[in-house]
């Protein structure tokens, strides 16, 4: 069990490693535009066969058993996400994590209109609740919560330097309208967040839409994100200990995140793109290990 609750550690003496996982939300309405959706069991079997090791789920008392049993049957680990507005919300999700043996919890807390000093008090108490129950707890960078924008995240870091982020950088990129140009100094500006990133979500924005199809991932938009992720991983590796795990989740949302034609059909295959996200995460990890993060 981790002692500082800043990192997810699997309790082994293995070298620090990348773990690629999938989002349950991203598996909705698959296969693409098909009349019949994959069953939960089929989804998890495909996730496992593709080399993912865990699934990120947002669960309730009515569906937690079904999902945990399906994950166990597929040989997949569980990660929990939630959007807490009260400390009671935190207590409930932390207790669910303990009950189900989830590896850690990530939160999209509050809303972006909270005064930051009040938000910091909430986040510190939430992290304390989790730590008292032996649960690692990360704060996600995400629209419609704290922190929503890069500027808000940087202000939050000033007030709470010990914060541990789940970095979904697509939100910073679309809100800040970054295009990956050198003159934007994106890595430099995001550095205080990247230095505190312990978990990442794989979605790519082109600075105009929050989620775009990147083909095989070799183009400049995808490679801009590879640089951002590799930088975060490089920082993480500097203090990594045996058993430490850097979780990276392929998280491509269904409509309305996914762009559709006027008849509501998707034209980008999210399952195939999720496999691209996995390959890009592995590319970023290789760059971080080599120190080549330019």
VMD Tcl script that draws the C-alpha trace (Angstrom):
set ca {
  {0.00 0.00 0.00}
  {1.36 3.48 -0.82}
  {2.50 5.60 2.09}
  {2.24 9.12 0.68}
  {-0.88 8.64 -1.48}
  {0.59 10.85 -4.20}
  {1.15 8.00 -6.66}
  {-0.55 4.79 -7.60}
  {1.73 1.95 -6.50}
  {0.83 -1.67 -7.21}
  {2.66 -2.99 -4.14}
  {5.37 -4.80 -6.10}
  {9.09 -4.21 -6.42}
  {8.84 -3.93 -10.21}
  {10.46 -1.00 -11.98}
  {8.21 2.05 -12.50}
  {6.00 1.43 -15.49}
  {3.25 2.73 -17.75}
  {-0.19 1.12 -17.48}
  {-2.63 1.79 -20.29}
  {-6.30 1.51 -19.38}
  {-9.64 2.28 -21.01}
  {-12.65 4.38 -20.14}
  {-16.03 2.68 -19.74}
  {-17.70 5.86 -21.04}
  {-15.63 5.54 -24.22}
  {-17.13 2.12 -24.87}
  {-20.69 3.41 -25.19}
  {-22.47 2.91 -28.52}
  {-19.83 0.60 -29.93}
  {-19.29 -0.82 -32.47}
  {-19.60 2.32 -34.57}
  {-23.11 3.00 -35.88}
  {-24.11 -0.63 -35.37}
  {-27.73 -1.65 -34.65}
  {-26.67 -3.72 -31.64}
  {-24.17 -2.51 -29.03}
  {-21.51 -4.82 -27.60}
  {-22.51 -6.30 -24.27}
  {-20.54 -5.31 -21.18}
  {-18.77 -8.66 -21.30}
  {-17.86 -8.20 -24.98}
  {-16.53 -4.70 -24.30}
  {-14.29 -5.88 -21.50}
  {-13.08 -8.90 -23.47}
  {-12.05 -6.62 -26.34}
  {-10.35 -4.20 -23.95}
  {-8.37 -7.04 -22.40}
  {-7.45 -8.57 -25.76}
  {-6.18 -5.19 -26.99}
  {-3.69 -5.00 -24.11}
  {-5.42 -2.59 -21.75}
  {-5.08 -3.51 -18.07}
  {-7.91 -1.64 -16.34}
  {-11.16 0.22 -16.94}
  {-12.16 3.57 -15.50}
  {-15.77 3.49 -14.32}
  {-18.25 5.86 -12.74}
  {-20.48 3.56 -10.71}
  {-23.50 3.65 -8.42}
  {-24.97 1.30 -5.88}
  {-27.23 -0.18 -8.56}
  {-24.54 -1.16 -11.06}
  {-21.31 -1.62 -9.11}
  {-21.68 -5.39 -8.65}
  {-22.40 -6.04 -12.34}
  {-19.35 -4.08 -13.45}
  {-17.00 -5.49 -10.84}
  {-17.98 -9.06 -11.72}
  {-17.51 -8.39 -15.44}
  {-14.11 -6.79 -14.83}
  {-12.98 -9.70 -12.68}
  {-14.15 -12.19 -15.31}
  {-12.09 -10.38 -17.95}
  {-9.02 -10.04 -15.73}
  {-9.19 -6.24 -15.64}
  {-8.54 -3.83 -12.78}
  {-10.99 -1.14 -11.64}
  {-10.43 2.61 -11.36}
  {-13.19 4.92 -10.12}
  {-14.04 8.43 -11.28}
  {-16.59 10.83 -9.81}
  {-17.76 14.45 -9.79}
  {-18.04 15.43 -6.11}
  {-19.95 18.51 -5.04}
  {-19.97 17.68 -1.33}
  {-17.69 15.83 1.06}
  {-20.44 13.25 1.42}
  {-19.94 12.52 -2.30}
  {-16.26 11.96 -1.57}
  {-17.02 9.64 1.35}
  {-19.38 7.56 -0.78}
  {-16.94 7.10 -3.66}
  {-13.98 6.40 -1.39}
  {-16.01 3.75 0.44}
  {-16.99 2.25 -2.93}
  {-13.30 2.16 -3.89}
  {-12.47 0.31 -0.66}
  {-15.41 -2.08 -1.06}
  {-14.61 -2.94 -4.68}
  {-10.83 -2.88 -4.40}
  {-10.40 -0.03 -6.90}
  {-6.80 0.95 -7.57}
  {-7.43 4.68 -7.10}
  {-10.01 7.45 -7.52}
  {-9.89 10.52 -9.74}
  {-12.25 13.45 -9.25}
  {-13.79 16.20 -11.35}
  {-14.61 18.38 -8.35}
  {-17.08 21.20 -7.74}
  {-17.61 23.70 -10.57}
  {-15.38 26.41 -12.05}
  {-17.12 29.23 -10.20}
  {-15.97 28.30 -6.70}
  {-13.54 30.77 -5.09}
  {-10.18 29.05 -5.19}
  {-9.44 29.28 -1.43}
  {-12.71 27.48 -0.73}
  {-11.96 24.93 -3.42}
  {-8.53 24.26 -1.92}
  {-10.07 23.62 1.50}
  {-12.48 21.15 -0.12}
  {-9.75 19.37 -2.11}
  {-7.48 19.03 0.91}
  {-10.28 17.52 2.96}
  {-11.23 15.18 0.10}
  {-7.65 13.98 -0.19}
  {-7.51 13.50 3.59}
  {-10.67 11.38 3.51}
  {-9.18 9.22 0.79}
  {-5.80 8.85 2.47}
  {-7.41 7.86 5.78}
  {-9.03 5.01 3.88}
  {-5.87 4.00 2.02}
  {-7.04 5.38 -1.32}
  {-4.97 7.43 -3.78}
  {-6.97 10.45 -4.99}
  {-6.24 12.61 -8.04}
  {-7.83 15.87 -9.26}
  {-8.69 16.02 -12.95}
  {-8.11 19.02 -15.20}
  {-11.49 19.29 -16.89}
  {-14.03 21.83 -18.08}
  {-16.95 22.59 -15.76}
  {-15.00 21.84 -12.60}
  {-12.00 22.99 -10.58}
  {-9.63 23.36 -12.42}
  {-11.25 24.21 -15.74}
  {-8.59 26.32 -17.46}
  {-4.80 26.40 -17.42}
  {-4.82 29.78 -15.67}
  {-7.12 28.42 -12.98}
  {-4.91 25.34 -12.58}
  {-1.80 27.48 -12.21}
  {-3.52 29.58 -9.54}
  {-4.60 26.38 -7.80}
  {-1.01 25.12 -7.79}
  {0.10 28.33 -6.08}
  {-2.39 27.73 -3.27}
  {-2.04 23.93 -3.16}
  {1.43 22.92 -4.39}
  {0.91 19.35 -3.15}
  {-1.99 18.74 -5.58}
  {-1.83 15.56 -7.68}
  {-3.43 15.82 -11.12}
  {-5.20 13.58 -13.53}
  {-4.24 15.49 -16.67}
  {-6.83 15.65 -19.43}
  {-4.95 18.23 -21.45}
  {-7.52 18.32 -24.25}
  {-9.53 20.75 -22.12}
  {-6.64 23.18 -21.66}
  {-5.89 23.01 -25.36}
  {-9.44 23.73 -26.53}
  {-10.10 26.44 -23.92}
  {-6.73 28.09 -24.55}
  {-6.96 27.51 -28.32}
  {-3.49 25.99 -28.49}
  {-2.39 24.69 -31.88}
  {0.95 23.20 -30.90}
  {2.98 26.04 -32.35}
  {6.40 26.66 -30.80}
  {5.53 30.31 -30.15}
  {2.70 29.26 -27.82}
  {5.23 27.83 -25.30}
  {2.64 25.25 -24.28}
  {5.04 22.92 -22.47}
  {6.59 25.80 -20.55}
  {3.22 27.24 -19.59}
  {1.79 23.87 -18.56}
  {4.93 22.78 -16.70}
  {3.57 23.31 -13.15}
  {0.68 21.00 -14.05}
  {2.82 18.48 -15.92}
  {5.18 18.31 -12.93}
  {2.23 17.25 -10.76}
  {0.63 14.79 -13.19}
  {0.27 11.23 -11.87}
  {-2.43 9.96 -14.25}
  {-3.37 11.06 -17.78}
  {-6.35 10.84 -20.10}
  {-5.84 10.30 -23.80}
  {-8.04 12.62 -25.80}
  {-6.67 15.02 -28.42}
  {-7.92 18.50 -29.23}
  {-6.87 20.54 -32.24}
  {-7.47 23.82 -30.39}
  {-10.97 24.19 -31.88}
  {-12.73 20.89 -31.10}
  {-12.09 19.03 -27.86}
  {-11.90 15.62 -29.57}
  {-10.64 14.95 -33.08}
  {-9.72 11.90 -35.13}
  {-5.93 11.82 -35.51}
  {-5.66 9.02 -38.07}
  {-2.63 6.90 -37.31}
  {-1.29 9.48 -34.84}
  {1.72 10.53 -36.90}
  {0.47 14.05 -37.67}
  {1.49 17.25 -35.85}
  {-1.69 17.54 -33.74}
  {-1.22 14.09 -32.21}
  {2.53 14.51 -31.86}
  {2.01 17.79 -29.97}
  {0.10 15.78 -27.37}
  {2.76 13.08 -27.35}
  {5.25 15.79 -26.35}
  {2.97 17.03 -23.56}
  {2.39 13.52 -22.24}
  {6.07 12.60 -22.52}
  {7.00 15.71 -20.54}
  {4.58 14.78 -17.74}
  {5.90 11.20 -17.72}
  {9.50 12.48 -17.66}
  {8.77 14.56 -14.56}
  {6.98 11.59 -12.97}
  {9.91 9.26 -13.61}
  {12.35 11.51 -11.77}
  {11.02 10.46 -8.37}
  {9.41 7.15 -9.25}
  {10.00 4.22 -6.89}
  {9.65 0.44 -7.34}
  {6.01 -0.49 -7.84}
  {4.98 2.97 -9.01}
  {2.60 2.95 -11.97}
  {1.76 5.79 -14.35}
  {-1.84 5.11 -15.51}
  {-2.86 6.43 -18.92}
  {-6.47 6.02 -20.05}
  {-7.78 6.07 -23.58}
  {-10.83 8.28 -23.12}
  {-12.71 9.20 -26.29}
  {-16.24 10.29 -25.59}
  {-19.36 9.26 -27.47}
  {-21.63 11.96 -28.95}
  {-21.80 14.83 -28.05}
  {-18.04 14.68 -27.58}
  {-17.70 12.71 -30.78}
  {-18.53 14.72 -33.90}
  {-21.44 13.34 -35.93}
  {-23.06 13.84 -39.31}
  {-26.48 15.57 -39.33}
  {-28.26 12.22 -38.95}
  {-26.42 11.59 -35.69}
  {-23.98 8.98 -37.01}
  {-20.34 9.00 -36.00}
  {-17.78 9.15 -38.78}
  {-14.75 8.43 -36.60}
  {-14.32 4.91 -35.24}
  {-13.72 5.51 -31.53}
  {-12.62 1.93 -30.91}
  {-9.90 2.12 -33.54}
  {-8.90 5.56 -32.29}
  {-8.67 4.22 -28.74}
  {-6.01 1.82 -30.00}
  {-4.19 4.79 -31.53}
  {-4.30 6.52 -28.12}
  {-2.69 3.42 -26.61}
  {0.12 3.47 -29.16}
  {0.67 7.20 -28.63}
  {0.88 6.69 -24.85}
  {3.51 4.02 -25.40}
  {5.39 6.35 -27.75}
  {5.29 9.11 -25.11}
  {6.57 6.68 -22.46}
  {9.50 5.66 -24.65}
  {10.37 9.33 -25.19}
  {10.13 10.04 -21.45}
  {12.41 7.12 -20.62}
  {14.98 8.19 -23.18}
  {14.86 11.83 -22.08}
  {14.02 12.90 -25.63}
  {10.93 14.99 -24.88}
  {11.46 17.76 -27.41}
}
mol new
graphics top color blue
foreach p $ca { graphics top sphere $p radius 0.5 }
foreach p [lrange $ca 0 end-1] q [lrange $ca 1 end] { graphics top cylinder $p $q radius 0.2 }
display resetview
